[in-house]
């Protein structure tokens, strides 16, 4: 009888450990996918250059990777930070195991290039 109780305890603990491990792994994959997408999108904007960046907000939800759980959405906002510098803000939201996660990535592009203002 004691062996059954001890065995049940260990089985319960092991299953809890496996479930938590799986959740952490999924969360890590989501963050990696989101960061990779953001990095690519920000580099794309930097490549366009100061003069090619148009001030305004664009919905880029359809460009988000399919690996990110729905509901998900993303916007790219370009604003005039100073006379010779534009601010690029990427806002991304996705479902993270039942909770909505929001990430914001910002960069600045100057007339003379990135970091040259």
N, C-alpha and C positions, 0 to 999 in steps of 0.2 A: 504494500500500500504506500509506504514512504517513497519507494522508488518511482511509483507512478506520479505522485505529487511533485517530486523533484524533477522528473522527466517533463511533466507538463509545464513547469516553471521555465525550464531551459528552452523548450519549444516555443513558448510565448515570447521569451526574451529574444530568441533568434529571429522570429518572424518580425518583431518590432524593429530590430536592427536592420533587417533586409529592406523593409518598407522605407525606413528613414534614409538608408543609403541610396535607394532608388530615387527618392525625392531630391536629395542633394545632388545627385548626378544629373538629373533633368534640369534642375535650376542652374547648374554650372554650364550645361550645354546651351541653355537659353541665353545666359549672359554672354557667352562666347559668340553666339550667332548675332546677338544684338550689337555687340561691340564691333564685330567684323563689318556688319552692314553700315554702322555709323561711320567707321573709319573710311570705308569705300566712298560713301556719299559725301563726306566732308572733303576728301581728296578730290573728288569730282568737281566740287564747287571751287576749290582752290585753283584747279586747273583752268577753269573758265576765266578766272582773273577778275580784277576789280571792275573793269568797264563792262564785262559781260554779265555781272550779277545784277539782276533786276529786283528792286525793293518790292517786297510783298510776301504773302504766305501762300505756299503750295501744299496741297494734300498729296502725300506720296505713299499712302496706305497700300496701294496696289503693288508697290515695289518692295514691300517688306517680305522677308523670307517666309516661306510656307511653314518652316519649322516652329515659328513663334505661334503660340496658341491664340485662338480667337476668343473674345473679341480683341482686335488689335487695330491700332491706327498710328499714323505718323504724319508730321508736318515739317516743312522746311521753311523757316522764316528768315528773310534777308532784310536787314534794316541799315540805315545810315548811322553809324556809330559816331563818327566825327566827319569833318569835311573830306578827309582823304582815306577814311577807313569804313569798311562795311562789316557788319556783324552777321555771321551765319549761325543760326540756332536750329538744331535738329531735335525735335521732341518726338519720342517714341513711347507708345504704351502697348502692353500686351498682357494677357492673362497668365499669371504665375501661380498655378495650383489654386485657383479660386480667388485670388486677389489681383487687382489691377496694379501692375508695376509701371512706373513712369521714369524714363531716363531722358536727360537733356544733355546734349553735346554742343559746345560753342567753339567757334573759331573766328578769327578776324582776318580780313584780307584788305591790304592797303594798296594805294595807287602804284607803289613801287614794288609790290609783291608781298607775299606772306612774310610777316615779321620785319618788313622794311618800311615802316611808317615812322 
